Amino acid sequence: MKPASFDYHRPQTLEAAFGLLARYGDRAKPIAGGQSLGPMLNMRLARPEHLIDLNDLVELDFVRMSDGALEIGAMTRHQRVATAPEVRRAHPLLAAAAATIGHYAIRQRGTLGGSLVHADPAAQMPLIAVLGGAKIVVRGLSGQREINTVDFFRSVMTVDVGYGEMVTSVRFPQLPANSGWAFELFSRRRGDFAIVAVAVTLLLDSDGRLASLEMAFGGVGSVPLRLDVSAVAEVGAMPSGKWIAGVSNFAAQSISPEDSASIPAAFRRDVAASLVEKALATALTRARGETA
């Protein structure tokens, strides 16, 4: 299929982009890498009257440290997120997750901001943003807002961005140098969207006991889910194979995926348990300073 007709705009400045978005409101769609919106246009699931191309806004393509956080511009391509030395140092989990997005050609076009605004609940970038408590920077003609991810993602493909606004950057808290981390996903084929994805970060104290554990899932609800596992992952616990199994089973029973036409909820739970086991084992290996 081909898109419905639209007027094409390619602003050269942020202010011009904000003005176009404000002027045309719900009749306009911004396009960045086009890896999600492009297919929706072709299938006429999206029918904007005005398409606003953001690709000349080079000021939104950056990776930098800012006030102790890793800040990445909304127009930064996934491949740069996956490979930039600054990202690998400050947030290796983010880099590892970005490297699993689609295939190389997709990562060369798709953008961090586009993935977050598209808000597919199975996508990698929303999941990592939720796990790490990232701040989404949204700007428009009326000013700038910094939004917690728990408030930014409202439902499936629905986010807190108003008419005349756009995401301009994302601020990720830096991972502690001695943290353990892991990202795991299960999909039908390499490069497909995840059926289930899980990300974890953890810290151990000087005795090798648990100091903290954070866990989040993608593909199990309408938005990425950050799961409280403190009931079975108490601070001071000594991680072991039995501990990993207990946390994995608890996590799988705590999520509430829905049945779909091709994937039963029970299958997603089983997959989730396996992914959590693998992720915890990998994160513990890294936290202990061993090679994962």
N, C-alpha and C positions, 0 to 999 in steps of 0.2 A: 504494500500500500504506500501511498504518498501522503505527506501532511496536507491538512487543509491550508488554504492561503493565509498569509500573514504579512504584516509589514516588518521589515528587518531593520534593526538599529544597532550600531556599533559605537558606543560612546568611547571617548578618548580619556575621560576623567571620571573620578568617582562622583563628583558633583553632578555631572551630566547623567550618569547612570541613575543616581538617586532621583533626579528630576524626571526622567522617563518613567521610572517605576511608580513615582507618585502620581504623575499625570495620567497614566493608563490603568493604574489600579489592578483590579482582577482581570482585566483584558490583556495583561502582559505577563510574559514569563521570561526570567533571565536564563541564559544558557552559558555554562562554563565549558566542561569537557564534552558534554553531550552524550555520555555513555549510558545515562538513564533516561534523560528527557528525549534524546533522539529517537529511540525505539517507540516511546510513548507518542511522539508526534507522528511517526510513520503509521502507527496503528490507530491514530486519531483518538487515543485516550486522553490526550491533551490537545486543545484546539485554541491556542492563544491568538488574539488578533494582532499582537505585537510581540516579536521575539527580540530580546535585548541581549546581544552578544557581549560578554564580559572579557573576551580574550585579549583586548588591548590594555587592560588595567594591570600593567606590570607591577604596580605598587602593592598588589595583593599577592605577589609571588615571592615569598621570603621564608626563611627559617632562621630564628635568632633566639638567644637567651634574653629574657626581659624580667627583671626583678625576681630572679630565682626560678622562673618558669620557662618552659619551652613554648615559644609563640610561633605559630605557623600561619602564613597567609592563606586565605580561602582559595586562591587560585593556584596554590602549590599542587603540582601533579603527584599522584600516588607514588610514582617511581622515585621521585626526589625524596618523599617522606621515607621510603623504604631504604634508601641508600645514603642519605646525607649524614656525614660524620657527626654533626651536632645532634641529630635525632638518635643515632646509635649510641652515643655517649649518654645523653640525658634521659632517653626513654626507649631502650632497646625493645621493649614489648610493642610499642607503637610501630617501630620499624619492621619488626617481624610480622605483625599483622598486616601491614600495608603490602608486604611482599607476597601475600597470598591472594591479593585482589585480582580476580580474573586472570588475564594473561598479559604478557609484556606490552602489547599494543594498547590494551585497555588502560594499564597503569601509566602509559605515556600521555594519555589524554585526560583520564578522569582526575578530578580534583578533590581535595579534602573538603572544601566548603560544599561542593556539589553533593558529595556523599552524605554529609550531615543534613543538608536541607532536604534531600530526597527522602531520607529517614526510613529506608527499608529496614525492618526490624531484624533481618538476618545479616546485614552488612557489617563489615569489620570496623570501620571508623566510628560509627555511633556506639558500638560495644566498648571499644577502648576508651572513648570519651567518657562514657558513663562509669566505667570501672574506676578510672583515675580521678573522677571529680573535676573534669575539665571545665573551663569557662568559655562560653561561646560569645564572641564580641559581635554585636549587631549594630550597624550604623545606618542612618538615614538623614534626611534634611533637618529633622528635628533634634538630632544629636546621637549619642552613643549609649547602648545598653550592654551590660555584661551579665549573661544569663547562666545559671547553673544548669547542668545537663538534665537534672531531674525535672526541671521546669520547661526546658527547651523542647524535649520530645513529648508531644501530647498524645499521639496515637499513630496508627499506621500512616506513614507518609504525611504527617501533620506536625508542624513545628511552630514555635513562637516567633515568627517573623511577619511583621505587618506590611501592608502596602507602602511602598516607598522606602522599604528597608532591605538590607541584605547582610548576610554574614560576611565579615571582613577578615576575621582571624579567629584562631582558637588558642587558648592558653592551657597547656598541659602541665600539671605539677611534675617536677623532676622526680624520677625514681631514685630512692636511696642507693648508693653505690653497692651495698651488700645485700640488696633485695634479690629474692628468687622470683622468677616470673615465667609464664608460659602461655601460649595461645594455641588452641587446638580447634579444628573444625572438621565436620563430616559433610561431604557433598557427594552427589551421584558421580560426578566426574571432576577431575582437576579443573579449577577455574570457575566452576558453577557456584551459585549462591549456596551458602551453608544451609543444610537442613537443621543442624544444631552447631553452635560455636560456643566456646567457653574461654575465658581469660582469667588468670589468677595472678596475684602478687602476694608475696609473704616475706616476713622477716623472722629470723631466729635470733635468740639472745646468745650471750657468750657461752652458755652451756648447751647450745643446740636445741633449746626448747622454743616453742612457738611464741613469738612476740606479737604478730599480727597476721591476719589472712583476709584478703579481699577477693571476691569472686563475682563474675558477671556472665550472663548468658545472652546469646543472640539466637533468634529463630524459635523462641518458645513463648512469645506473646506479641502484643501489639507494639511494644517498645522494648529496647534492651533492658534486661532485668539485672539489677545489682542485688545479690542475695546475701542476707545476713546468716552466716553459718556459725555464729558465736556459740550456739547451743551445743555444738559437737566439736568445735575447734576452739577450746578455751585457751586463753593466754596461760603459758606455762606447761602446756601439754608437750609430751615428747613424741614427735611424729614417728610413726612406724607403719608397716604394711597394714596392720589392723586399723590404725588411725585413718589412713588413706581410704580404706574400704568403708569405714563408718561415715566419713565426710562425704564420700561419693554417693553412697546410698541416701543419706539425708538430703543432699542437693537434688538428686533425681526425684525424690518424693515431694520436694518443696516447690518444684516448678509446676505450672499448669498449662502445658501446651494443649492446643485444640486439635481434634481430628480434622484432617483434610481429605480431599478426594482420593489421594494416593498414599498418604502417610498417617498412620494411626498415632494418636497421642502416646500410647504405650511404647511404640517404637522410639519416639523422640526421647522418652524418659530413659530407655535402655541405652540409647546412644549417649545421652548426657552423662549417665553414670560412668561409662567407659572413658569418655573424654575427660571427665574430672579426675579420674584415677591417673590417667596419663599426664595431665597437666600438673597435678600435685607432685607426682614423682619427678617430673622435669624441674619444676620450681624449687623443690627441695635440693635437688642436685646442684642447681645454680647457687642457692643460698649458702650451701656448704662449701662453695668455692671449687666444686668439681666440674668437669666437662660434661655438659648436657648432650 
